[in-house]
Amino acid sequence: MAALSNIVSNVPAVILWLPVVPKVPAPAFIWLVMAMSSTFAGNFTLLGSMANLIVAERAEARGEHIGFVDYFRVGAPVAALTLTLGIATLVLVAR
């Protein structure tokens, strides 16, 4: 979900999985994982979330450039950490 969310954005990524999730062994848990991971995955890249693009555009209008690589240097570790902690939390609490 994290990779797909960065390729097609999180809403289309979730829509693609709508017919699949009810057929997996623990659909309620998978819905939680999808909600969490599709949201946190938007932090990986500048293109991962519309909000990221809006902030970058507003910063540019004020003379501050946020490039793809600059964003990725911070976004990727933050996304990896939050996804890891989110999945661990869901495994411990939601099962």
C-alpha positions as CSV (number, residue, x, y, z in Angstrom):
1,M,0.0,0.0,0.0
2,A,2.9,2.4,0.8
3,A,4.4,2.0,-2.6
4,L,1.1,2.0,-4.5
5,S,0.1,5.2,-2.6
6,N,3.1,6.9,-3.9
7,I,2.6,5.8,-7.5
8,V,-1.1,6.5,-7.9
9,S,-1.9,8.5,-4.7
10,N,-3.6,7.1,-1.7
11,V,-7.3,7.3,-2.7
12,P,-6.9,5.4,-6.0
13,A,-4.6,2.9,-4.2
14,V,-7.3,2.2,-1.7
15,I,-10.0,2.0,-4.4
16,L,-7.9,-0.6,-6.2
17,W,-7.9,-2.8,-3.1
18,L,-11.6,-2.5,-2.3
19,P,-12.6,-5.7,-4.0
20,V,-9.7,-7.7,-2.6
21,V,-9.8,-6.8,1.1
22,P,-13.1,-8.6,2.0
23,K,-11.6,-11.8,0.7
24,V,-8.5,-11.9,2.9
25,P,-8.4,-13.8,6.2
26,A,-8.6,-10.8,8.5
27,P,-10.3,-8.0,6.5
28,A,-10.9,-5.7,9.5
29,F,-7.2,-5.7,10.4
30,I,-6.3,-5.1,6.7
31,W,-8.7,-2.1,6.5
32,L,-6.9,-0.6,9.5
33,V,-3.4,-1.3,8.0
34,M,-4.6,0.2,4.7
35,A,-6.0,3.3,6.3
36,M,-2.8,3.9,8.3
37,S,-0.3,3.0,5.6
38,S,-1.9,4.9,2.8
39,T,-1.9,8.0,5.0
40,F,1.6,7.7,6.3
41,A,3.0,6.7,2.9
42,G,2.2,10.1,1.6
43,N,5.3,11.3,3.5
44,F,7.7,9.3,1.4
45,T,7.9,11.7,-1.5
46,L,6.9,15.2,-2.5
47,L,4.4,13.6,-4.9
48,G,3.0,11.2,-2.3
49,S,0.4,13.6,-1.1
50,M,-1.5,16.5,-2.6
51,A,-0.9,18.3,0.7
52,N,2.9,18.0,0.1
53,L,2.5,19.6,-3.3
54,I,0.4,22.5,-1.9
55,V,2.9,23.2,0.8
56,A,5.8,23.1,-1.7
57,E,3.9,25.4,-4.1
58,R,3.1,27.9,-1.3
59,A,6.8,27.8,-0.2
60,E,7.9,28.5,-3.8
61,A,5.6,31.5,-4.0
62,R,7.4,32.8,-0.9
63,G,10.9,32.2,-2.4
64,E,11.6,28.9,-0.7
65,H,12.3,25.9,-3.0
66,I,11.5,22.4,-1.8
67,G,12.9,20.0,-4.3
68,F,12.0,16.3,-4.7
69,V,15.4,15.1,-3.4
70,D,15.4,17.6,-0.5
71,Y,11.9,16.4,0.5
72,F,12.8,12.7,0.1
73,R,15.8,13.0,2.4
74,V,13.5,13.9,5.3
75,G,10.2,12.3,4.1
76,A,11.5,8.8,3.5
77,P,13.0,8.2,6.9
78,V,9.9,9.8,8.6
79,A,7.5,7.6,6.5
80,A,9.5,4.4,7.1
81,L,9.6,5.1,10.9
82,T,5.9,6.0,11.1
83,L,4.9,3.0,9.0
84,T,6.9,0.7,11.1
85,L,5.6,2.0,14.4
86,G,2.0,2.1,13.0
87,I,2.1,-1.5,11.8
88,A,3.7,-2.6,15.1
89,T,1.0,-0.8,17.1
90,L,-1.8,-2.3,15.0
91,V,-0.4,-5.8,15.4
92,L,-0.2,-5.3,19.2
93,V,-3.5,-3.5,19.7
94,A,-5.9,-4.3,16.9
95,R,-5.6,-8.1,16.6
